[in-house]
Amino acid sequence: MSEGTGKIVSINTSKEKGMRKSPVKSAVLITNFGIDGDAHASGQWHRQVSLLAIESIKKMQAAGLDVDCGDFAENITTEGIPLPTLPIGTQMSIGKSVKVEVTQIGKECHNRCAIYYQAGDCVMPSEGIFVRVIEGGEIAPGDKIIVLN
């Protein structure tokens, strides 16, 4: 894959915020809302969907943590794109019709969340990103992700 392309490794959802997410076979992203059925989908805010690279998860596995896709509460686990290096405002296409825009790199954790206690550490604050959905549609693991700008 070239520098500006990657793919979806896993799509993960949960009914509650701050919890590990479970993999699903596909998901529908709703324009200006988020992933249908996910706790973080709540419309007009900038953290509609979260992304974390499998490379970050593998780094935690190499450090001895028993973690996998969804364990850091990321909605989309990606491969091949250096997510934390993408500037705010970067747009990406996912699958056949979805378009998202990067709105936040990492996040400040005021308290250690359930994920920290369950997994032993959390990479989302430094390596995860958040996007808003510009154009919705259905996505599935294996779908291509293309950095557009």
N, C-alpha and C positions, 0 to 999 in steps of 0.2 A: 504494500500500500504506500502511496505517496504521502508526503508530510501533511497534506491537508485533507487526507481521507482516513477513515477508520470504519469500525463496525460496532453494532450492538452485540454485546456478549450475553446480557441478561436484562430483562425488564422486571422491576420489583415494585410491589405495592403493599400498603398496609391500611388498616382502618383507623389507626391511631397515630398521632405524631410522636416523634422521639423513640420509636420502637424499630427493631429490625424489620425489614420488609421481606416478603416471600416472593419468589420468582413466579411469573405468569407467562403463558404461551404467547400472548399478544396484548396490546393495550391500545385504547383510543385516546388520543390527545385532543382536547377540546380547545379551540381558539380562545385566547385570553382567559383560560381557566386552569388547565393542567390535565393530569391523567384521570380519566373517568374512573371513579371508585376509590381514588387514593386520598388519604387524609390531608395531604398538602395541597390538593386541588381546591382552591377557594377563590379563584377569580382574580380580581383587580389588586394583585400585589406582585412583587418582582421575583418571588421564589416559588413559581408554579411547579417546576420540575427540577429535580436534582440529578447531577451526573457525577460519576466517579469512575476513574480508569481502573481496569483490571490490573494494570501495572502497579497501582497504589495498593490494591488488595494483596497482590503477590509479595510486595515489600513487607506488609504486616505478617503474612504467612511465614516469610523467611525469618522474621523476628520471633517466631514461635507462637504466634496467635492462631487459634483455631477459628478462622473467619472465612467467609465466602461472599459471593454476590448477594447484595441486599442487607448484609449484616451491619453496614454503616448507614443504613436508611436511605441509600441512594435509589432513585427511581430507575435510572438507566446506567448500567455498567457498560463502559465503552472499552475499545481496544484500538490503539494506534494513533490517538490524538493526544498531545500534551495539554490536557485541559487547563491547568492553572496558568498556562502562558497565554491563553486567549484573552485579548483585550475586551473590556466591557463594550457591548454593542456589536460584537462579532455575531454574524448570522451563520447558521448551519442548516443544511437540509438533512432530513432523516427519512430513510425509506423512499416511498414513491411520492408522497405529497406533503409531509410535515416540514415546517420551517420554524426554527426557534431562534431566539436572540439571547446572548449571554448578558445577564443582569447583575451578577455578583460572583466574585471569586472567593471561595472559602467563606467562613462565617465565624463570628465570635461566639464562643461558648461561654456563657456567664457561669453556668453550673455544669458539672459533669453529668451528662445525660445518661439515660438507661443504656445506650449503646456502649459508652465508655465502660460501665460496670459489667456489661454482658461480654464485651469483646476484649476488654483490658486496655484498650487504647482507641483513639478515633482519628482517622486521617481526613475526614470531611472538613474540619476547620481550616486546614491548610491546602488540601489538594482537590476538594470537591468544588463544583461550580453549580450555579443556578441559572435557569433560563425561563423566559416567558414564551408561551406558544403564540406565534404569529399566524400560522396556518395549521389547522388541525388535520388529523387523519389517523390511520391505523399503522402501528409499527410492530415488529417482531424481532426476536433475536436473529442475527445474521444480516439484518438490513444495513445498508451502507450509510455512513455519516460523512458528509462533505462540508468542509469549512468553506463558506462562500466569500468572505472578505476578511 
